[in-house]
């Protein structure tokens, strides 16, 4: 298996697969969708959810020779605000008034479930039974 790390600010990548060996490409930036172009003569099997692609594998998508396909990023949903929202339980109240109890309450807002989460970027895995050239580009 070949692993490639693509730095932030780079939104495309190209390589040639080795037969029966999966390539995993980790983009530092997050894409909503990726365009995978198969410029070879054999089928490429692709996954964009952080798992390794396998030939004719479950949850893998076939990109036929000379064709391209658009895949959604399957890694956890992430927003830039996820870096700044506190994770977990947030306390409120604490004063003994008619609208605030003596003991503080707590709430776990939906946004805090992903709080302080770092950008997972974009990861894609490709495999083919023969050497095949491919290219990947951000599509949104």
Rosetta blueprint (number, residue, H / E / L):
1 X L
2 X E
3 X E
4 X E
5 X E
6 X E
7 X L
8 X L
9 X L
10 X L
11 X L
12 X E
13 X E
14 X E
15 X E
16 X E
17 X E
18 X L
19 X L
20 X L
21 X L
22 X L
23 X E
24 X E
25 X E
26 X E
27 X E
28 X L
29 X L
30 X L
31 X L
32 X L
33 X E
34 X E
35 X E
36 X E
37 X E
38 X E
39 X L
40 X L
41 X L
42 X L
43 X L
44 X E
45 X E
46 X E
47 X E
48 X L
49 X L
50 X L
51 X L
52 X L
53 X L
54 X L
55 X L
56 X L
57 X L
58 X L
59 X L
60 X L
61 X E
62 X E
63 X E
64 X L
65 X L
66 X L
67 X L
68 X E
69 X E
70 X E
71 X E
72 X E
73 X L
74 X L
75 X L
76 X L
77 X L
78 X L
79 X L
80 X H
81 X H
82 X H
83 X H
84 X L
85 X L
86 X L
87 X L
88 X L
89 X L
90 X E
91 X E
92 X E
93 X L
94 X L
95 X L
96 X L
97 X E
98 X L
99 X L
100 X E
101 X L
102 X L
103 X L
104 X L
105 X E
106 X E
107 X E
108 X L
109 X L
110 X H
111 X H
112 X H
113 X H
114 X H
115 X L
116 X L
117 X L
118 X L
119 X L
120 X L
121 X L
122 X E
123 X E
124 X E
125 X E
126 X E
127 X E
128 X L
129 X L
130 X L
131 X L
132 X E
133 X E
134 X E
135 X E
136 X E
137 X E
138 X E
139 X L
140 X L
